[in-house]
Amino acid sequence: MKLKKNIAISESGFVFNPEIGTSFTTNSLGVAILKQLKTKTSTEEITSSIIKSYDVDSITCEKDLEDFIRILEQFNLIED
C-alpha cells in the first residue's frame, strides 16, 4: 500500500489531492504516517514507529492506523 505520488502534504498537516481537488487536514501523527506511506513503508513498520514514539499499545495502534488508512482510501489518496 502506498500514498499516491501527486499528494501534497504540508508540515502543518494540510493534505491536497490535485487529481480531484480535495483537501483535508491532519495532526502531526497523521503527517508522519502519510510521509511513511509515501515511501512505501509497510503498515507493520509504521505501527512499530508509532509505538516507539507514542504511549500507545499495539492493539490500539493497529486499529487506529487501520481506521486512518480507511479514511485515506475514502479520500482517494491510496494507490492500489
N, C-alpha and C positions, 0 to 999 in steps of 0.2 A: 504494500500500500504506500502511496506517495502523494504528496501535495502537487497539484498542477503547477507547471513551470511558470506560468504567467501571473500567478497570485502575488500581489504586493502586500508586504507586511511591514508596518512601521514599528519602531521601538515602543511607541506609546500604546500599541495594541490595535491600531486601525488596520483592517484587512479588506482588500479590494480585489474583486474578480472582474477584470476588464472585459472578459469574454461576454459576460451578460450584464455587466454594470451594477452588480450587487456589492454591498459592503456591510461590514459589521465590526464591532469592537470586542476585544477580549482582554483579559488581565495578563500580567507578566508570565504566569504559568502557561496560559494559552499561547502566548508568543513563543515561549521556549518549545512547546510541543510542536507548533507549526514549523518552526525552524528545523527541528529534528526530522519531521515528516518530509520537509523539502529535500533533505539529504538522504532520503530513503532509510532512515533509522527504523529498525523493527519496533513493534509495539512492546516487545519484551525489554528491549534496551531503553525505551522511553520510560516504561514503568520503573525499571531499576534506577534510572537517574532521578526520577521524581521522588522515590522512596529515600534515596540518599540525601536529597536536598530539602525535603519537607517532612514534617512529623505526621506521617500517614502510614497506615498498614497496607499490606499488599492487596488484600481483597477490596478495600475501598478504592485504592488507586486504580486497580484494573477496571472496576465498574465505572468510575468517573471518567477514565480515559476512553472506554467504550462509548459512553454517552457523548463525550466531546467529539469523537470521530463520527458518530451518527449525525451530529449537528453539522459537521463539515460536509458530510455526504449530502445532507439536505440543501446546503448552500452551493452544491456542485463544485466543491473545492478539491475533491479527491479523484485521482485517476484510477481507472480500473486496472 
